[in-house]
Amino acid sequence: MSTGSTLWHGRFEGGPAEALMAYTVSLPFDRRLGPQDVRGSRAHVAGLVRAGLMTAADGEVVTAALEQVGKELRDGTLAFLPSDEDIHTAVERRVTELAGEAGARLHTARSRNDQVATDLRLWTREALLDVVDGVLALQGVLASRAEESFDVTLPGYTHLQRAQSVSLAHHLMAHAWALSRDVDRLLSTIERADVSPLGAGALAGTSLPIDPEFTARELGFSAVFENSLDAVGDRDFVAEALFDLALLGVHLSRIGEEWVLWTSEEFGFAVLDDAYATGSSMLPQKKNADIAELARGKSGRLIGHLTGLLATLKGLPLAYNRDLQEDKEPLFDAVDQVALALAAVGGMVATARFIPEAMERASGADVLAATDLAEFLVRSGRPFREAHATVGALVRRHLAGEGSLADIAAEALGEEVRAFFGGANGAAMRTSRGGGSPAAARDQHVRLLARLTDDRSRRDGWTV
């Protein structure tokens, strides 16, 4: 193969137009699949030798060439040529330069269609495991900060209005539990991506005696494709990965939104460490929560990647179409952005200083005891709707300026209800499973640590 030829030059009288190459080339972004392409090619060579389609001697020569290409990729010394449409072309071209005629046998019983699908599944499996590691690390930060915060109370909010006082630990762990669902989804997606398409060919397999189950084992896949058309046309695993990453991004965005509020002077619940905040080029007093804002802002980018790929996939007939080239850039970017966000948000939360006095002052507002007053009446036998209306009337009197809600309630319901007022008193009462009291939060923390241990074990079960 000449250095200026394409993998498909035999069918055509002339070379490709510059405009075609400029528009269709994918090497600038798919070159990051290089290590996976080398791994997949090594397994394919082993399969060809096993099937008698390549001699053992040629297999050794080609494998050595692949090892050299892998080293050049790692070192950044592999010289790409203008004719290298994609990473697969570049690797095969360089192998042929190194191995001669033996290298020209590398693509026997293989198409770029099953090759790229194999590479991308290998990459996705590895990349999502790295994301899982990042999520588990952030959960560990949240669990650690929660352990410091059982007896600190702050308002719990609905509609961004103060609703009931809760333990700060309870609030932090709410985010950790949401992230545990992300871990579960990511591991499930990895499991479904763990299927080898190698051997499916362009769309219909091959007449040559290859063994796809052998190459699947060589690459550490737990399963092999059942239908060659589906194997080369399937990008469900990419769409699933993008959904997982988009929803994880939404969870990070919600954390970011809260930290934007919490670190404002209006809330004053926390102060960011200088290393995890930025300043203003004009306003000397500013300390900005840029990490939190970007976690919020980049979620839109992640959602866009998902919807963009789904729109690409929706009209494709079986099997491979060049449209599928558009699967990689959104996936690569989503993984990159989420990995950066997990590290940055984790550092921000780990190093921030909470202001318990501000939280407790906000959680101590009289009106936050309203539900506790209603439940006090329920315990005395009143129907909840009647109790709700009774307390609502007391709140109305308080808001009309007749006095503090504690005084009004004590006068109407008895002095004992004064024990319900104050953030710590209110939070302490919510002892039901998963509730907002310090006691319930301590129990919940034990369960969270057990879940983290279990999820780390599940993740460690994957060795790729």
N, C-alpha and C positions, 0 to 999 in steps of 0.2 A: 504494500500500500504506500503510495507516495504521500509526502507530508502535506500536499495540497489537496488531496482527494477527500471525499466524504465517504461515509459508510454505505452510501447508496448510489455511488457514481456510475456503476456499470449500466444502469438502465438509461442513462441520459447522455446525449451527445456532447453537451457543453457543461460548464461549471455553473453553480448557482449565482444568481444576481446578488450584488452587494446589498440591495434593499431587502431581499429575502433573508439573507443571513443576519442582517442587522435586526430584523423584526422577529425572527424565530429562534435566535440563539438563546440558550438558557445557561451557558457556562458561567456567566457572572454571578448567578445565585446558586445553581445546583452543584458548583464545585465543592460545596461543603459536604456533599454526599461521597466525596472521594474515598474516605476510609471504608465506608460501607460498600462502595463499588468494588474495591480491592478484595474485601472479605467475601462478597458474593461471588466474585470471579474465581477466587481460590477454591471455594466449595464447588463451583461449576467445573473447574478443571479436574478436581478429585472425582467428580461424577463422570466426566468424560473418560478418564483413565479406567475407572471401574467398569464402565460400559464397553470398553474396547474401542472407543471412538478416538482415543488419543493414546499414543504409546507412553509407557512409564517414563521413558527418557525425555520425550517432549513435555510430559507433564512436569517433570522436574525443572526443565528449562523455563517453561512459562510461569511456574510458581515462583521461581527465583526472580524472574522479571517483575512479577507482581509485587514481590517483597521490595524490590528496588523502587518501583513506582510508589509504593506506600511510604517508603523512607523519603523520597523526594517530595511527596505531598506534605509529610510532617515537617520537613526542613524548609518548605517553601521554595524549593529549587526546581520543581517541575516546570519546564518551559511550555506554555500553551501556545498553540498556533491559531492563526485566523480561521483555519478550516475546522477547528475543534468546536462543533456545535454545542456539545454538552460534555459533562464529566465522563460519560461512558465512552464517547468518541476519543476523548483525550487519553483515557487510561488504555484503551485498546490500541490506539496509535502508538503510544509510548512502549507498550509491551511488545508490539511487533517490531519496533526499532531495536529493542534489546534482544528479543528472542528469535527474530528472523521468521522463517517459514513456520516454525512451531507456533509463533504468536498469531499467525493468520488462522490457526485452528481454534482459537479461544472462543469465537462466537458460534461455534458449532452447536446446533440444537438450542439456540437461545435467540431471543429478540430483545431489542431495547425495551419493548413493552413489558415483558416479565422481569427484565433486569431492573428497570426504574422502579417498578412496584416493589420488588424485593429490597432494593436500596432504601426506599422511603419507609417501608415497614421496619427495617432494622434501625434506621435513624429515629423514627418516631418512638419506638420502644425504648431506646436509650434516653432520648430527650425527655420523655414524660416521666421516666424514673428520676431524672435529675430535678424535674419540677416537684415531684412528690417529696424529695429530700428537702427542697426549699419550703414547701408547705409545712412539713413536720417541724422544721426549725422554727418557723413563725409560731406554730402552735406551742412549741416549747417556751418561747418568749412569753406568750400570753398566759400560759400556765404558771410560769415563774412570777410574773407580775401579779397574777391573781393570788398567789400564795402570800404575797406581802400585804394584801388588801382586803382580807375578809371583814375586818371591823371598820372599814371606811365606807360611808354611805354617800350616795349621790341620787339625784332624781332619776327614776326610770321615766321614759317619755313615750307618749303616743301622740301622733300628729305634731310632734316636736313641742308639745306642751307637757309640763311636769304632771306626772300621773301618780306614781307611788315611789317611795324610797326603796332602794335596793342596795345590796352590798356591791362595792366596786368590783370585787372578784367575780360576782355573778355576771356583771355586765361584760367584763373581759372574756369570760369563758363562753359567753354566747357566741362571740366571734370564733372562738376555737372550735366549737361544735359545728358551726357552719363550714369551717375549713375541713373538718373531718369528713364531711360529705364530699368535698372536692377530692380528697385522697381516695375515697371509695370509688368515685367516678373515674378518676385517672387510672387506677389499678384495673378497673373493669375494662376500660378502653384498651389498655395495654394487653389484656388477655385476649380481646377480640382481634387486636392487630397482630397477634402472635401466630400468624398463619403464613406459610411460605408460598409465594406465587411462582417461584422459580421452577421452570419446566412447562409452564403454560404456553410458552412461545409467543408468537405475535397475537394469536387468538384461539388456536385450535390444537395446541400441542405439537407433536412432531412424530414422524415415522421412525425416527432413530431411537434405539433402545436405552433411553435415559431412565433414571429412577428418581423422581422428585422427592420421594420420601427420604432417600439417602441425603440429598443436598439439604433438605429441611433439617435433618438431624445435625449435619455438619455446621449449620448456621445457628443451631440452638432454638429453632422454632418448635413449638409443641404440636403443631398440626400442619397439614399440607392442603392445598386447594382441592376442591371437589369438581370445579367446573372451570375450564380454561377461559371461557368468555368472561365469566364473573371475575376471575383472578386478575386479569389485566385491566378490566374496566372499573373495578371497585375502588372507590375512595371514601367509603363510609368511615373508615378508621381516621381519615384526615378530618372529615366533618365532625366526627365525635370528639376528636382531640380539640378542635377549634371551639366546639361547644363547651367542653370542660374548661378550657382556658378562658373563654369569655365569661362563664359563670364565676370562675375563680376571680377574674378581674372585677366582676361586679361586687363580690364579697370584699375585695381589697378596696374598691371604691367606697363602699359603705364605711369601712374603717377610716378611710381618708376623710370622708365628709365629717365624721364625728371629731376627728382630730383637728380639722380646720376650725370647728366650733369650739372645742375644748380649749384650744390654745389661744383663742381670741380673748381680748380684755373683757368682752361682754360675758363670757363664761368663766374664764380664768381657772379652769379645772386642772390644767397641766402646763408645764413650760418645757419647750424643746431644748435638748442639748445643742450647743452651738454647732457641733459637728454635723448635725442633721437638720439644720435650718439655713436659710439664706437671708441676705439683707437686701436693701434697696440701693439703687445707684443714685437716688435723689434724696430719699428720706432717711436720715441717719438713725432714727429711732426704731426702724422697722426690723422685725424678726419674723420671717415668713415661713409657713409650713408648706414649702414647695413639694416635698415628697408626698404629703397627703393630697395636695391638689393634683399632682400628676397621676397618682393612683386613681383618683376620681376621673381625670380627663382621659387617660389612656384606655379606660374601659370602653369608651365609644369606638376606639380604634379596633379593639379586640372583637367587639360585636360586629363591626363592619367586615372584618376578615371572615367571620362565620357566614354572614348573610351573602357576602360576595361569592364564596365558594358554593354555597347551596344554589345560588342563581346560575353559576357555571354548570353545575351537575344536572340541573333539572331537565334539560332537553337533550341530553346526550344519548344517542343510540348505542347499542353494544357494537364493538367492544371498546378498543382504545381509540380515542380522538385526541388531537393535539391540544384541544382545550384543557386537557388534564395537566398540561404543563403549568397551568395557573394554580395548581394545588400547593406548590412549594413555598413561594414567597410569603403568602399569608401565614402558613404554618411556621416557617422559620421565624418570621417577625413576632408572631404571637408568643412562641416559646421564649424568644429573647426578651421581649418586654415583660412578660410575667416573671421570668427569673430575676431581672433587675428590680422589679417592684417588690418581690418577696424579700430580697436582701435589704432593700432600702427601708421598707415599712418595718421589717423586723428590727433593724438598727434604731429606727426612730422610736418605736415603742419601748425597746429595751433600755434606752438611755434617757428617756424623758423623766421629768420630775413631776409627780402628782402634787396637787395642792389640796390636801384633805379638808382644810378649813373652808375653802370655797365650795367644795362639793357638799359638805355637811350643812353649810349655811343654806344652800339652795334646797337641800332635801328636807330641811326642817320647817319649811313653810306650813302653816296650819292646814291649808286646804288639802295637803297630801295625806292627811289622816282621814279624809272623808270615807273612803272605802272601809277602813278599819272600824269607823263608827257604825256604818251600815251592817257590817258583819257582827259587831257586838249586839246589835238589835236582833239579828238572825239567831244568834246563840240564845237569846232570851225568848225565842219562839215566834218572832214576827216573820211574815213572808218577806222575801227579799225585795220585791217591788214596793211594798209598803215602807220597808226600812230605807230603801233608796230615796223615796219621795220625802220621807221625814228628814233625812240628812241633807237632801237637796235644799229643803226650805231653810235649814240652819245655815247652810252656805250662803244662800241668798241674803239672809239677814246680815251675815258677816260682810258680804260684798257691799251691802247698803250702808255700811259704816256703823252698825250697832255695837261693834266690839270685836274682840278676837274670837275666832271660831272656838278656841279652847274654852273661853269663858261662856260663850253662848251654849256650847254643847254640855258643859258641866252643869249649867243651870237647868237645861232641858232634860238631860239624861242621867245626871249624877256625877259626883266628883270623880268617881273611879275612871271615867273616860279620859281624864287628863293624862293618864299613863300611855295613851295612844299617840300623843303628840311628840314631835321631835323626830328627826330622820332616823336616828338609831333605834328608837323605840318602835317606830313603824316597821322598819325593815326586819327587826328581830321577830316580829309576829308571823312573818310569811315563811313558815317552816315546812310547807308541803314539799313533796319531792320535786326537785328542780326549781324551787322557789328562790326568792331574793334575799332570804335571811342569811346572816353569817353562818349559822349552823347548817342550813341547807347547802350553802355554797361549799362548806368544808366537805360535806358528803359528796357533792357533785365533783369536787376537785379530785377526790379519790377515783371516781369513775372516769374522769377525763384522763388522768395519768394511766389508768389501765387501758383505755382506748388507744392512747398514744403508743403504749408498749405493744399492743396488738397490731397496730398499723405499721409500726417499724418492723415488726416480725414479718408481716405480709410483704412489705416492700423488700426486705432482705431475702425473701424467698425467690426474688427475681435476680438471676445472675446472667447478664448479657454482655 
